[in-house]
Amino acid sequence: MVDRLAPGATIGILGGGQLGRMLALAAAQLGVRSHVLCPDPHSPAFDVSARHTVADYEDETALRAFAEAVDVVTYEFENVPARTAEIVAAAHPLYPGAKALATTQDRFVEKSFVAGLDIPTAPFRVVGSAAELAEALAELGSPAILKTRRFGYDGKGQVRIGPGDSPEEAWAQLGGAPAILEGFVGFSQEISIVGARGRDGAFAAYDPCWNEHRGGILDVTRLPSGLPAATEQIAIAAARRIAEALDYVGVIAVEMFVVGEGEGASILVNEIAPRVHNSGHWTVEGAETSQFEQHVRAICGWPLGSTLRRGRIEMRNLIGTDIEAWPEILATPGAHLHHYGKAKARAGRKMGHVTRVFTGS
């Protein structure tokens, strides 16, 4: 029997951005309190949480006090320091667990893990110097993508290398950080599988999302994906295998490339996000259970909710000054605005999103 928290319990959330904010909102609807820890005193999640702590993730005294004040701990970003995870997990369960963090914080470890499950990925090589980069390029060819092994997101920490480009210059652009070179994939679509695994091992996935990026940042997510049903099921099965191999608890997102079209389409896994995910924001209005409620259910030991989609979906990110269109969005029938409460818009900063659900299709 899985231990089950009850309404009135408190979840601890490491990270106070928009994902933490939406987790806290979903928890409150279920009668669950949230305590958010984040070093930024202006964190948007603080506005909607029952308690918050302003402290660095390496502040061991604050971490221990935080962990003792909650019943279970989760996080909204995958770069939680290993020592932070160790401290909070000593007091109460941490979901997703340390294995998921260790695997997804390093792109080379992550790709090797996925390949070890016999799930296809782009060809890759570990790179530790300009000379090793030149050798890897000779093997994989160009164009190729050089990525830092750690701390990359939204297109950051990566360089595209074309035919004739200098390996030394590409290496210098990443500052000599440990890296991975990925062979170029001629994909027809980018998709993601957002799913959840409960403490009892139950798994539930949402319909595959079709994602389009702009400047390395997710621009729009659409459903249905337009893929054949067989390809969708292969993608969902791959995400489930990954979650089970990680002994995962909570919401997980697996980003994939679709190679080919029609019945001949196949998938390659690109990245794993051990958390609620931008491409799952549509679930708030567009599914029976939002990804945020699903995550709370999973980490509390509750039954997972239905992932049934309510119609045709379009979710669009509001990046930087896009948020200034909020009056027009509010005046548009069927448009659901989510403003993250961030004080200042900056180029490349996610300020909110808008979702439209078209029923009957």
C-alpha positions in Angstrom: 0.0 0.0 0.0 1.4 3.4 -1.0 1.5 6.0 1.7 -1.0 8.7 0.9 -1.0 12.3 2.0 -4.3 13.9 2.9 -5.7 17.4 2.0 -4.1 19.8 4.5 -0.7 18.4 3.8 2.1 20.7 2.6 4.3 20.2 -0.5 7.7 21.8 -0.7 8.6 23.3 -4.0 12.2 24.1 -4.9 12.1 27.0 -7.4 9.7 29.9 -7.6 9.1 30.5 -11.3 6.0 30.1 -13.3 6.0 26.3 -13.0 6.2 26.5 -9.2 3.4 29.1 -9.4 1.1 26.9 -11.4 1.9 23.9 -9.2 1.0 25.9 -6.1 -2.3 27.0 -7.7 -3.2 23.4 -8.6 -2.3 22.2 -5.1 -4.5 24.8 -3.5 -7.5 23.6 -5.5 -7.0 20.2 -4.0 -6.7 21.5 -0.4 -2.9 21.1 -0.4 -0.6 23.9 0.9 2.6 24.9 -0.8 5.9 26.1 0.7 8.2 27.5 -2.0 12.0 28.0 -1.5 13.8 30.2 -4.0 16.6 32.8 -3.8 14.7 35.4 -5.7 12.6 37.5 -3.4 10.4 38.5 -6.3 9.5 34.9 -7.4 6.1 34.7 -9.0 5.3 31.5 -7.1 5.5 33.4 -3.8 2.3 35.3 -4.7 0.1 32.1 -4.6 1.9 29.9 -2.0 0.9 29.5 1.6 4.5 30.0 2.7 7.8 30.9 1.1 11.4 31.0 2.1 14.0 33.3 0.4 17.2 31.4 0.5 20.0 30.1 -1.7 19.8 26.4 -2.7 23.2 25.9 -0.9 21.9 27.4 2.4 21.9 24.2 4.4 20.3 25.7 7.5 17.4 27.1 5.5 17.0 23.9 3.5 16.7 21.8 6.7 14.1 24.1 8.1 12.2 24.1 4.8 12.3 20.3 4.6 11.1 19.9 8.2 8.1 22.2 7.5 6.7 20.1 4.6 5.4 16.6 4.0 6.9 15.9 0.5 9.4 17.9 -1.7 9.4 18.4 -5.5 11.0 20.9 -7.8 10.2 23.1 -10.8 13.7 22.9 -12.5 16.1 20.1 -13.1 19.4 21.8 -12.1 18.8 21.3 -8.3 22.2 20.9 -6.8 23.0 17.3 -5.7 23.7 18.5 -2.1 20.3 20.3 -2.0 18.5 17.1 -3.1 20.4 15.1 -0.5 19.5 17.5 2.4 15.8 17.7 1.7 15.5 14.0 0.9 16.9 13.2 4.3 13.8 14.7 5.9 11.0 13.8 3.6 10.5 12.0 0.2 11.8 13.9 -2.9 9.9 13.3 -6.1 11.1 12.9 -8.8 14.0 11.2 -7.1 17.8 11.6 -7.2 18.2 9.2 -10.1 16.0 11.3 -12.4 18.0 14.4 -11.4 21.4 12.9 -11.9 20.4 11.4 -15.3 18.8 14.6 -16.8 21.3 17.1 -15.5 24.0 15.9 -17.9 23.2 15.6 -21.6 25.8 12.9 -22.2 24.5 10.8 -19.2 20.9 11.4 -20.4 21.6 10.4 -24.0 23.6 7.3 -22.9 20.7 6.3 -20.6 18.1 6.5 -23.4 20.3 4.7 -25.8 20.8 2.0 -23.2 17.1 1.4 -23.3 17.3 0.7 -27.0 15.3 3.9 -27.7 16.7 5.8 -30.7 18.5 9.2 -30.3 20.5 11.4 -32.6 24.1 10.1 -33.0 26.3 11.7 -30.3 29.8 12.0 -29.0 31.2 13.3 -25.7 33.6 16.3 -26.3 36.2 17.6 -23.8 38.5 19.7 -26.0 38.7 21.4 -29.4 40.7 18.4 -30.6 38.1 16.0 -29.5 35.4 18.2 -31.2 37.4 17.9 -34.5 37.5 14.1 -34.1 33.8 13.9 -33.4 33.0 16.1 -36.4 35.0 13.8 -38.6 32.9 10.9 -37.3 29.4 12.5 -37.3 29.8 15.0 -40.1 28.3 18.5 -40.3 26.0 20.2 -39.8 26.0 19.2 -36.1 25.1 20.8 -32.8 27.6 21.3 -30.0 25.9 21.5 -26.6 27.1 22.0 -23.1 26.6 18.9 -21.0 25.0 20.9 -18.2 22.8 24.0 -17.7 21.4 24.4 -21.2 17.8 25.3 -21.8 15.7 27.3 -24.3 18.4 27.2 -26.9 21.1 28.3 -24.5 24.5 26.6 -24.3 24.6 25.3 -27.9 26.2 26.1 -31.2 25.4 24.9 -34.6 28.5 23.9 -36.6 28.1 24.0 -40.4 30.4 22.7 -43.1 33.7 24.6 -43.1 33.1 26.1 -39.6 36.0 26.1 -37.3 35.9 23.6 -34.4 38.1 25.8 -32.4 35.8 28.8 -32.7 32.7 26.7 -31.8 34.6 25.3 -28.8 35.5 28.8 -27.7 31.9 30.0 -28.0 30.9 27.5 -25.3 33.8 28.7 -23.1 35.5 25.3 -23.1 32.7 23.7 -21.0 32.4 19.9 -21.1 30.1 19.2 -24.1 28.3 16.7 -26.3 28.2 16.8 -30.1 25.0 15.7 -31.7 24.7 14.7 -35.4 22.2 16.7 -37.4 18.7 15.2 -37.6 16.5 16.0 -40.6 13.2 15.9 -38.7 9.7 16.7 -40.0 8.3 17.6 -36.6 9.2 18.2 -32.9 6.9 16.6 -30.5 6.7 15.9 -26.7 5.1 13.3 -24.6 3.9 14.7 -21.2 3.0 11.9 -18.9 3.0 11.0 -15.2 3.9 8.1 -13.1 2.4 7.6 -9.6 4.0 6.3 -6.5 2.2 3.0 -7.1 3.8 2.7 -10.6 0.6 3.7 -12.5 1.4 5.6 -15.7 -0.8 8.0 -17.7 0.2 10.1 -20.8 -1.5 13.0 -22.5 -1.8 13.0 -26.3 1.4 13.8 -28.1 2.0 17.6 -28.6 3.3 19.1 -31.8 5.8 21.9 -30.9 7.2 24.7 -32.9 10.1 26.8 -31.6 11.3 30.3 -32.3 14.8 31.4 -31.4 15.3 28.2 -29.5 12.2 28.8 -27.3 8.9 27.0 -27.5 6.6 29.3 -29.5 3.4 27.2 -30.0 2.1 23.8 -29.1 -0.7 22.2 -31.1 -2.9 19.1 -30.7 -3.6 16.7 -32.2 -0.1 16.0 -33.5 -1.2 14.9 -36.9 0.9 11.7 -36.6 -0.4 8.3 -37.3 -1.8 6.5 -34.3 0.9 3.9 -34.4 3.7 6.5 -34.3 2.0 8.2 -31.3 1.8 4.9 -29.5 5.5 4.2 -30.1 6.3 7.7 -28.7 4.2 7.2 -25.6 5.6 3.7 -25.0 9.2 5.2 -25.1 8.2 7.8 -22.5 6.8 5.1 -20.3 9.9 3.0 -20.5 12.0 6.0 -19.6 9.8 6.8 -16.6 9.9 3.2 -15.4 13.6 2.9 -15.8 14.1 6.0 -13.6 11.6 4.7 -11.0 10.0 8.1 -11.6 7.3 9.8 -9.6 5.6 12.9 -10.9 5.1 14.5 -14.3 7.8 13.9 -16.9 8.2 15.4 -20.4 10.1 13.7 -23.2 11.0 15.8 -26.2 11.3 13.9 -29.5 12.1 14.4 -33.2 9.8 12.9 -35.8 11.8 11.6 -38.8 9.9 10.9 -42.0 6.2 11.3 -42.6 3.0 9.3 -42.7 3.0 5.7 -41.8 6.8 5.5 -42.2 7.5 8.1 -39.5 9.8 7.2 -36.6 10.9 9.0 -33.4 14.2 10.0 -31.9 14.4 11.1 -28.2 16.0 14.5 -27.9 15.7 15.5 -24.2 14.0 14.6 -20.9 12.5 17.2 -18.6 12.0 15.7 -15.0 9.2 18.1 -14.2 6.0 19.8 -15.5 6.7 21.2 -18.9 6.0 24.2 -21.1 4.5 22.0 -23.8 2.0 20.7 -21.2 0.5 24.1 -20.3 -2.5 23.4 -22.6 -3.7 20.8 -20.2 -5.1 23.4 -17.8 -8.0 24.1 -20.0 -7.6 21.4 -22.6 -7.5 18.1 -20.5 -9.7 16.6 -17.8 -6.7 16.8 -15.4 -4.0 19.5 -15.8 -0.4 18.5 -15.7 0.0 20.5 -12.5 -2.8 18.7 -10.7 -1.5 15.4 -12.1 2.0 16.1 -10.6 0.4 17.0 -7.2 -1.6 13.8 -7.3 1.4 11.7 -8.2 3.8 13.0 -5.4 1.0 12.8 -2.8 0.3 9.2 -3.6 -3.1 9.8 -5.0 -4.7 8.2 -8.1 -3.7 9.8 -11.4 -6.4 11.7 -13.1 -7.9 11.3 -16.6 -5.7 12.7 -19.5 -8.6 12.9 -21.9 -8.2 15.9 -24.3 -11.2 18.2 -24.6 -10.8 19.3 -28.2 -8.3 20.7 -30.7 -5.7 22.8 -28.9 -3.4 25.7 -29.5 -1.1 27.0 -26.7 1.1 30.0 -27.5 3.9 31.4 -25.3 4.0 35.1 -24.6 7.7 36.0 -24.7 9.0 39.4 -23.7 6.8 42.2 -24.8 4.2 39.8 -26.2 2.6 40.1 -22.8 1.6 43.7 -23.6 -1.2 42.3 -25.8 -3.0 41.1 -22.7 -6.0 43.4 -23.2 -6.6 42.1 -26.7 -6.2 38.5 -25.5 -8.8 39.1 -22.7 -11.2 40.5 -25.3 -10.9 37.5 -27.6 -13.6 34.9 -27.0 -12.2 31.4 -26.2 -8.7 32.7 -25.3 -7.4 31.7 -21.9 -4.7 34.1 -20.6 -2.1 33.0 -18.0 0.0 35.9 -16.8 2.9 34.8 -14.7 3.1 37.9 -12.6 6.7 38.8 -13.5 7.4 42.5 -13.0 9.6 43.1 -16.0 9.5 41.9 -19.6 12.8 41.0 -21.2 13.7 39.6 -24.5 13.5 35.8 -24.4 11.7 35.8 -21.0 8.5 33.7 -20.7 5.9 36.2 -19.3 2.8 34.1 -19.8 0.9 32.0 -22.3 -2.5 31.8 -24.0 -4.5 28.7 -24.7 -7.4 28.1 -27.1 -9.5 25.0 -27.0 -11.7 24.3 -30.1 -14.2 21.7 -29.1 -15.8 19.2 -31.4 -12.6 18.4 -33.3 
